[in-house]
Amino acid sequence: MLIYYIRKATKNMSNNPEKIPSDSASTKLKSIRGQLSLVSWTLYDIGNTMFNAGVVGLFFPLWLKEKGGGGDSDLGFTIAICLSLVIFLSPIIGVISDQIKSRLPILTLFSLLAGSSILLLGFTSDLSNGRFLFSIGFFSVYIAELIYNSLLTDITEKENRGRIGGAAIGIGYTGVLVVVAMGLYLEGNNSNYSAGFIGISICYFLTSLPVSFLLIEKPKLTSNITSVFRAILEAWSNVIMLTRTVTKDPDITKLLIGRYLYMASILTASSFAVFFGIETIGFSAEQVQYVLLLGVIFAIPGSIIWGNLVDKIGAKRTLIIVLIGWSLVLSGTIAIPIFNLDSRLWWVLTILMGTLYGGVWAADRPLLISLSETQVGGLFGLYAITSRTAYLTGAFAWPFIANVLGFGQVAAVTFLVFCGIAGLLFIQRIKRIA
């Protein structure tokens, strides 16, 4: 199925060869090595999605409840601490990745750390040790994702970036089907959730490591880095210069601010959906997993559709449509408890949410690249900072609003609705059409 979408993504370009240089994406993708690069890059998305949906979104919250953890607070404040480290290191690693010959060794290192910590999490029953191992895995996955995103420029061209990115996101969601199957099996056999961590770690290794051996990076100019200390100094110097450059470009600035706001809504809602479904909607743990399954079934074709729409109407227009839909669906979610609506409405809203979810990444990654084709690694470092800061804000704000202030989960989701709308307004103000 993956090869089918790869070939389909480049069909239109290959039909018009005189407009394409000999080293274009379509020529590369026709080769076996080019297709293996795309397959390995897409496989990584499966493992990445399995971690976010399976560990962060499902098993770890359920494991915390099983072990008598603090629910919203244990999950939210742990994520906030991890993201603080990610935010500090992302720009350094992003700029360093621009200065060295290959980004793949960095990706491989953090992928190994992530998979190992998830595996060890399956063998602990101590709450403190579990939070520590979760933190290592979370940190490693999000640093690795920074490098993974920047590799999109090595396997695509502007003409097919949306379609390939969207197809990869959609295929990545197949990993969630495996996660839900694991969860339902564990529920049916009255097993603990530790086995889920072990299963996810095995799948993560199988899907994240092939990219280290199969992906072909494009040649790039590099600078000599003589020491780690000098690398950090050069990285921060470049980060400061890049930040100054970005602030001079109002469109990139608007995109980063908008991304901060709408990602606070999207990432936080995804992480706390299990707790919200059980404690506010009134679903059982098993029902919540079926809801997740339904969302994923619609997210897979949805991501592919959004990716194709990016190439047809542009990344900006596609992202605006997705964010309008997201804000409306999230508003419908809080309407269920506020107006005492039938809880089965959450099934319908999940279908819509799943359809919209992948559209964010299918659109905003090409949008960022189109606004600046240079210093992609550094820009993706800032791109990562905005989303990680957004996630930190949401992960902290949810338990603070719901538990510390005592306003409850409905108030926390209301905060996320306003974040999504504010992000949409900033994206609409981008003047360049991409």
C-alpha positions in Angstrom: 0.0 0.0 0.0 2.9 2.4 0.8 4.5 1.9 -2.6 1.1 2.6 -4.2 0.9 6.0 -2.6 4.5 6.8 -3.3 4.0 6.1 -7.0 0.7 8.0 -7.0 2.3 11.0 -5.3 4.8 11.3 -8.2 2.6 10.3 -11.1 1.7 13.8 -12.2 5.3 15.0 -12.2 6.6 12.0 -14.2 4.0 12.7 -16.9 5.7 16.0 -17.6 9.4 15.3 -17.8 10.6 18.4 -19.6 9.6 20.5 -16.5 11.6 18.3 -14.2 15.4 18.2 -13.8 17.1 14.8 -14.0 17.7 14.7 -10.2 14.1 15.6 -9.3 11.9 13.7 -6.8 10.1 11.6 -9.5 13.4 10.3 -10.9 14.7 9.4 -7.5 11.5 7.7 -6.4 11.5 5.4 -9.5 14.7 3.8 -8.2 14.6 1.1 -5.6 16.8 3.1 -3.3 14.6 6.1 -3.5 11.5 4.0 -2.7 13.3 2.4 0.2 14.1 5.8 1.6 10.4 6.7 1.5 9.4 3.4 3.0 11.8 3.7 5.9 10.8 7.3 6.5 7.1 6.4 6.6 7.8 3.4 8.8 9.2 5.7 11.4 5.9 7.6 11.5 4.2 4.4 12.5 6.5 3.9 15.5 6.2 7.6 16.4 2.4 7.5 16.3 2.4 4.3 18.4 4.3 6.0 21.1 2.1 9.1 21.2 -1.2 7.2 21.0 -0.2 4.0 22.8 2.2 5.1 25.6 1.2 8.8 26.2 -2.4 8.6 25.1 -3.5 5.2 26.3 -1.3 2.8 28.3 0.5 5.2 30.6 -2.7 7.0 31.7 -4.4 3.7 32.4 -1.2 2.4 34.1 -1.2 5.4 36.4 -4.8 4.8 37.3 -4.0 1.1 37.9 -1.1 2.0 40.2 -3.1 4.6 42.1 -1.4 7.6 40.5 -2.7 11.1 40.6 -4.4 11.0 37.2 -4.4 14.4 35.4 -1.7 15.8 37.7 0.7 12.9 37.4 0.5 12.8 33.6 0.4 16.6 33.0 3.2 17.7 35.3 5.5 14.8 34.2 5.0 15.8 30.6 5.6 19.5 31.4 9.0 18.7 33.0 10.1 16.6 30.0 9.1 19.2 27.6 11.1 21.8 29.4 14.3 19.8 28.6 13.1 19.2 25.0 12.5 22.9 24.5 16.0 23.8 25.7 17.8 21.3 23.6 15.7 21.3 20.4 17.3 24.4 18.8 20.8 23.2 19.6 20.2 19.8 18.1 18.3 21.2 15.1 21.1 23.6 14.2 23.9 21.0 14.8 22.0 18.7 12.4 22.5 21.4 9.7 26.2 21.5 10.4 27.1 17.8 10.3 27.2 15.5 7.3 24.3 13.3 8.3 21.3 13.7 10.6 20.7 10.0 10.9 23.2 9.2 13.7 21.3 11.6 16.0 18.0 10.1 15.0 19.3 6.6 15.6 20.7 7.4 19.1 17.4 8.9 20.4 15.4 6.2 18.8 17.4 3.5 20.7 17.0 5.4 23.9 13.2 5.8 23.4 12.6 2.1 22.6 14.8 0.9 25.5 13.0 3.1 28.1 9.5 1.9 26.8 10.7 -1.7 27.1 12.0 -1.2 30.7 8.7 0.5 31.6 7.0 -2.8 31.0 9.1 -4.4 33.8 8.5 -1.9 36.6 5.5 -1.7 39.0 6.9 1.3 41.0 5.2 4.6 40.3 8.3 6.7 40.6 10.4 4.4 38.4 7.6 4.3 35.9 7.4 8.1 35.7 11.2 8.3 35.3 11.3 5.8 32.4 8.3 7.4 30.8 10.2 10.7 31.0 13.3 9.3 29.2 11.2 7.8 26.5 9.1 10.9 26.0 12.2 13.1 25.8 14.0 10.8 23.4 11.0 10.4 21.1 10.4 14.2 20.8 14.1 15.0 20.1 14.1 12.2 17.5 11.0 13.7 15.9 12.8 17.0 15.3 15.3 15.2 13.1 12.7 13.0 11.5 10.6 16.1 10.4 13.7 17.8 8.9 14.4 14.7 6.7 11.2 15.4 4.8 13.3 17.7 2.5 15.6 14.8 1.7 12.9 12.6 0.2 10.5 15.0 -1.4 10.3 18.1 -3.6 7.9 21.0 -3.3 5.5 19.4 -5.9 4.9 16.2 -4.0 5.7 17.2 -0.4 2.0 17.4 0.7 1.0 14.1 -0.8 3.9 12.2 0.6 3.7 13.8 4.0 -0.1 13.1 4.1 0.3 9.5 3.0 3.0 8.9 5.6 0.8 10.4 8.4 -2.2 8.3 7.3 -0.1 5.1 7.1 1.5 6.0 10.4 -1.9 5.7 12.0 -2.0 2.0 11.3 0.3 1.7 14.3 -2.6 2.9 16.5 -4.7 -0.1 15.3 -2.0 -2.4 16.7 -2.1 -0.3 20.0 -5.8 -0.6 20.3 -5.7 -4.3 19.5 -3.2 -4.8 22.3 -5.3 -2.7 24.7 -8.5 -4.6 24.0 -6.7 -8.0 24.4 -5.3 -6.9 27.8 -8.7 -5.7 28.9 -10.3 -9.0 27.8 -7.7 -11.1 29.6 -7.7 -8.9 32.8 -4.0 -8.3 32.3 -2.0 -5.3 33.5 -0.8 -2.6 31.1 2.9 -3.4 31.4 2.6 -5.9 28.6 1.4 -3.1 26.4 4.6 -1.2 26.9 6.7 -4.3 25.9 4.7 -4.8 22.8 5.0 -1.1 21.8 8.7 -1.1 22.4 9.2 -4.1 20.0 7.1 -2.4 17.3 9.0 0.9 17.9 12.4 -0.8 17.3 11.1 -2.5 14.2 9.7 0.7 12.6 12.2 3.3 13.8 15.5 1.7 13.0 15.2 0.9 9.2 15.5 4.7 8.4 19.0 4.6 9.8 20.1 2.2 7.1 17.9 2.8 4.2 17.2 6.6 3.9 19.4 8.5 1.4 20.1 12.1 2.5 20.7 14.8 -0.1 24.3 16.3 -0.1 24.6 19.5 1.9 27.2 22.0 2.9 28.7 21.3 6.3 31.0 23.1 8.7 33.8 21.5 10.8 32.9 21.1 14.4 36.0 20.5 16.5 34.4 19.9 19.9 31.0 19.5 21.6 31.5 22.8 23.4 32.2 24.6 20.2 29.2 22.9 18.6 26.9 24.2 21.3 28.4 27.7 21.0 27.9 27.7 17.2 24.4 26.2 17.6 23.3 28.9 20.0 24.9 31.6 17.8 23.0 30.3 14.8 19.8 30.0 16.8 20.0 33.6 17.9 20.7 34.7 14.3 17.9 32.5 13.0 15.5 33.9 15.6 16.3 37.4 14.5 15.8 36.5 10.9 12.4 34.9 11.7 11.2 37.9 13.6 11.9 40.0 10.4 9.6 37.7 8.4 6.1 38.4 9.6 4.6 35.3 7.9 7.0 32.8 9.6 6.4 34.6 12.9 2.6 34.3 12.5 3.0 30.6 11.7 5.1 29.9 14.7 2.7 31.8 17.1 -0.3 30.2 15.5 1.3 26.8 15.8 2.0 27.4 19.4 -1.7 28.1 20.1 -3.4 25.4 18.0 -0.9 22.7 19.1 -1.6 23.5 22.7 -5.2 22.6 21.9 -4.5 19.5 19.8 -1.6 17.8 21.7 -3.2 18.4 25.1 -6.6 17.1 24.1 -5.0 14.0 22.6 -3.0 13.3 25.8 -5.9 13.7 28.2 -8.7 12.1 26.1 -8.6 8.9 28.1 -9.1 10.7 31.5 -11.8 12.9 30.0 -13.6 10.0 28.4 -13.6 7.9 31.7 -14.2 10.7 34.2 -16.4 13.2 32.4 -18.1 11.4 29.5 -18.5 8.3 31.7 -17.1 5.6 29.4 -15.3 2.5 30.6 -11.6 1.9 29.8 -12.7 -0.6 27.1 -15.1 1.9 25.5 -12.4 4.5 25.4 -10.2 2.2 23.4 -13.0 1.5 20.9 -13.5 5.2 20.6 -9.7 5.5 19.8 -10.0 2.7 17.3 -12.9 4.5 15.5 -10.9 7.8 15.4 -7.9 6.0 13.9 -9.9 4.3 11.2 -11.1 7.7 9.9 -7.7 9.4 10.5 -5.9 7.1 8.0 -7.8 8.1 4.9 -8.3 11.6 6.3 -4.5 12.3 6.4 -4.1 11.1 2.8 -7.0 13.3 1.7 -5.5 16.4 3.5 -2.1 15.7 2.0 -3.6 15.7 -1.5 -5.6 18.8 -0.7 -2.3 20.6 0.3 -0.9 20.1 -3.2 -4.2 21.2 -4.9 -5.3 24.3 -2.9 -2.1 25.0 -0.8 -0.9 24.4 2.7 -2.3 27.6 4.2 -5.9 27.1 3.0 -5.8 23.4 4.0 -4.6 24.2 7.5 -7.3 26.9 8.0 -10.0 24.4 7.0 -8.6 21.8 9.5 -8.4 24.3 12.3 -12.0 25.5 11.8 -13.2 21.9 12.0 -11.1 21.2 15.0 -12.4 24.2 17.0 -16.0 23.2 16.1 -15.5 19.5 17.1 -13.8 20.4 20.4 -16.7 22.8 21.2 -19.1 19.9 20.6 -17.2 17.8 23.0 -17.7 20.2 25.9 -21.4 20.6 25.0 -22.0 17.0 26.0 -21.6 17.5 29.7 -22.6 21.1 29.8 -26.0 20.5 28.2 -26.3 16.9 29.4 -26.4 15.5 25.9 -26.3 11.8 25.1 -22.8 10.6 25.7 -23.0 8.5 22.5 -22.5 11.8 20.6 -18.8 11.4 21.5 -18.6 8.6 19.0 -19.6 10.9 16.2 -17.3 13.7 17.3 -14.4 11.2 17.5 -15.0 10.3 13.8 -14.7 14.0 12.9 -11.7 14.6 15.2 -9.9 11.6 13.7 -10.5 12.8 10.2 -9.1 16.2 11.0 -6.2 15.2 13.2 -3.6 14.3 10.5 -4.4 17.3 8.5 -2.5 19.5 10.8 0.9 17.9 10.2 0.1 17.3 6.5 -0.4 21.0 6.1 1.9 22.9 8.5 5.1 21.1 7.7 4.9 22.0 4.0 3.8 25.5 4.9 6.9 26.1 7.0 9.2 24.7 4.3 7.5 26.8 1.6 7.9 30.0 3.6 11.7 29.4 3.9 13.6 26.8 1.9 16.9 27.6 3.6 18.1 26.6 7.1 15.4 23.9 7.3 17.0 22.1 10.2 17.2 25.3 12.3 13.7 26.3 11.3 12.4 22.9 12.3 14.2 23.4 15.7 12.1 26.6 16.2 9.1 24.7 14.8 9.6 22.1 17.5 10.1 24.7 20.2 6.7 26.2 19.4 4.8 22.9 19.5 6.7 21.7 22.6 6.1 25.0 24.4 2.5 24.7 23.4 2.4 21.1 24.7 4.1 22.2 28.0 1.5 25.0 28.4 -1.4 22.6 27.8 0.0 19.8 29.9 0.5 22.2 32.8 -2.7 24.1 32.3 -5.0 21.0 32.2 -4.3 19.7 35.7 -3.9 23.3 37.0 -7.3 24.3 35.8 -9.0 20.9 36.4 -7.4 19.9 39.8 -5.5 22.8 41.4 -8.1 25.5 40.7 -10.9 22.9 41.0 -12.8 24.0 37.9 -12.9 20.5 36.4 -12.1 19.0 33.0 -14.8 20.8 31.1 -13.1 24.1 31.9 -9.8 22.7 30.8 -11.2 21.7 27.4 -12.8 25.2 27.1 -9.3 26.6 27.5 -8.2 24.4 24.6 -11.0 25.6 22.4 -9.9 29.2 22.8 -6.3 28.2 22.0 -7.4 26.6 18.8 -9.4 29.6 17.7 -6.6 32.0 18.5 -4.2 29.9 16.5 -6.5 29.9 13.5 -6.7 33.7 13.6 -2.9 33.9 13.3 -2.7 31.5 10.4 -5.4 33.5 8.5 -3.1 36.6 8.8 -0.3 34.9 6.8 -0.1 36.9 3.6 2.0 34.6 1.4 -0.1 31.9 -0.2 1.6 28.5 0.2 
